[in-house]
Amino acid sequence: MDVIAGLIELKPNSDEEVKDWTVFIEAHREQALESLRAEGVSIESWFSLTLAGKDYLLCYMRADSIEKSQQVMEDSDNPVDARHRQFKENAWVRGSHVKTKLLVDLTV
């Protein structure tokens, strides 16, 4: 099982894009869950935060294989995956994804 968290810087004034993406995912929850199952993802959580005046997203994922899950998402024709790819293009600062190092992982 792979576990990752990543910090993604958002382009300035991306508030509406983040809101629209969030509303879309919630409105298409069943398709989002279907996509996660296809990707082998058991948990995917997104958080928003502001640091030093810049907006970021924090993503946490637990999957059978993060590499496989990302490839499945890129190749998918699921509308949720298409919207997510569009969101990345519109709102994320390219190359700003900061990967983290897992220190402790406790599951019961």
N, C-alpha and C positions, 0 to 999 in steps of 0.2 A: 504494500500500500504506500503510495506517495502522498506526501503532505507538503503544501507550499503556501506561502503568503507573499504577496507582492504589493508594492506601493507604486501607483501610477499617477504621474502629474497630469492635470487637466489643462487644456488650453484656457486662456483668459475668457471670461464671459460664457462659460459652458453650462451655466446653471440650468437653462431651459432644456438643453440637450440631455443632461443628466436626468432631469425630471421626466422628460418624454420617454427616455429609455426605461426608467423605473416603472412608469405607468404601463408601458408596452409589455414589459416582462410580467408584471402582476396580472394584466388583462389576458395574457397568454400562458398562464401558470402551467396548465396541463402540457402544452407543447414544450415549455421550458423543462419540465420534469422528464418528459419523453427524451429530450435532447441529452439531459444529464445521464439518463440510463444508457443511451447509445454510446456515450463517451466514457462510461465506466466511472462516473463521478458519484460519490455518495454524499458529499457536502460541498456546497459552493455558497459562500457568504460574501456580501459586498458592504463596505462601510465608506462613508464620506468623511473627510476631515480637512481642516485648513491648518497649514504650518507656515509661519513667517509670511502670511499674506497670500500664499498660493493654495489652490484647491487640489486635493488628491482623492483618489479612490484607494482603498485597501481591499484586496481580494484574498480570501482564504479558501483553499480547496483541498479536498481529500479524494483521491482517485486511485483506481488500480494502477494506472500509468498516466502521469501528467502529459508526457510526450504523445501518447496515443490519443488522449482526450483532446488535446489541442489540434491534432491532425484531423480527427473526426469532425470537430467543429468547423475547421477551415473548409472541409470538403462537403459539408452538410447543405442540403437544400431546405432544411427546416426554417420557417419564417423567423423564429426566435434567433437562430444562429445568424441568419442574414442581417437581422436588425442589430445584433451585437457587433458584427463586423463593421456595419455602417457607423455605429456608435464609436467604435475604436478610431475610425478614420476621422470622424467629425470632432471628437472631443479630447482624445488623448494626445499629449505631446509625444511625438514619435521618438523612440529611443529613450524615453524617460522611465521605463519600467525598472524599478529597483527590486531585485530578488532578495529574499531574506534567507537566513540560515536557521534551520530548525534546531532548537536547543533542547526542548523537553516536549514530549508528546504523551499525554496521559489519557487513556481511554478506559472505560469500564465496560 
